[in-house]
Amino acid sequence: MECHSRKITQVDGCAITMDLRGHGDSDWSHGGDYELSDFSEDVAFLIDTLEIQPSLVGASLGGLVGICLEGRYSSGSFSSSAR
């Protein structure tokens, strides 16, 4: 993410990163498994709370979350790069 952050700030942008539930430094709920929709709802909550029109970058699971979000928002609400 560091290389993307440098490029984003060069065009007067801001990079926001988050750990998905059960990944990175976030807690894992012992109540059950997470669904892809749980992750996309978390990211959607962040987008809505911050009232931003982001460009999403995701690899592997993050890419799948980005694809799920494309169906949630109207065309042109954000750009994504899923790999």
C-alpha angles and dihedrals in degrees: 000000000000093000090051091048092056092051093046094052090049088065094046094264138130129232118218119186129186138184113236118231110290093009132100112347096341122110124258117227112228089205096087148300124314123241125218087247090060090059095046091048090053092052091044089052090053092048092048094044093050091041092224137145099220137191104227123212118188138162125202107333091010089055091053090050089052091052090051090051092053088067092051100054131055119260112282095021091116142347123238139194109201119183 
